[in-house]
Amino acid sequence: MSYSYVLKLNSRDSNYKNITTNPIQIDLGNSGNSLVQRIVIKGASIPHVFYNVNATNNILKFRDSESHYTFTWPVGQYTITSFINAFNNEFTGSIGLTCSLNQLTNKLEFLSGYRTYTFESNGSTCFSIIGLRPTEDFFMVNTAPLGNSLLFMPDLSGIRNVYIETNFSSMHCLDSKGFHSYGGFVPVDVPFGSIIHYINQEANLNDINRSKVYSQNLSKVEVILRDVNGNILDLQNQPFELTFHIIAAHTQDL
């Protein structure tokens, strides 16, 4: 006969070491008296500390007829004003290249009084957030404002979902990225600095088909929090909670 129980993991619990790191490895401490048949994520409380400009999207490479340039935005949470100012503080005075926001089109403009520049897709990681296609170079055709407007509106909204990857469940929402073992995804629906609360809304957690059947002792669980591109999210060493629903059986019942 199977039975179920809830395991609530609080990263502040001193019984778990380095639990605020990501990936997270958890020793469930199962004894030989029961065998885990199924385990699913029941809920989570995760701090929204994921910067909208991070190490995966903060590099711009560009060139003129004489030189190549690289600018790296420091990792952090930016408004459009602080994002623009960071660039201008580096280049407006040195090479005369200025970034601004066109209030009519809501697109970024890069203006130069005496040179033209090419933004290089090869090596740049910020194209998606500044308003360019990641696979296409961008050429400044002249010094007129509209001629230098980027293609799309800038996107500093940050990540929209946290994808919870586990070694015990399967959810094929990111197959195209090469990740197949997602136990759930958590919408990021609170402002930066707030706590994201997630509750699994499946009607019957016992019947969830995104969990593997073990019929064995499960001693260690691995959980990784990723964004939609498969990047591991930085929890900034902040505390969080994960709740698991575990279905197990006594050894004599199997």
Buried (B, 14 or more C-beta within 10 A) or exposed (E): EBEEEEBEBBBEEEEBEEBBEBEBBBEBEBEEEBBBBBBBBBBBBBBBBBBBBBEBBBBBBBBBEEEEBEBBBEBEBBEEEEBBBBBEEBBBEEBEBBBEBBEEBEBBBBBBEEBBBBBBBEEBBBBBBBBBEEEEBBEBEEEEBEEBBBEBBBEBEBBEBBBBBBBBBEBEBBEEBEBEBBBBBBEBEEEEEEBBEBEBEBEEBEEBEBBBEBEEBBEEBEBBBBBBEBBEBBBEEEBBBBBBBBBBBEEEEE
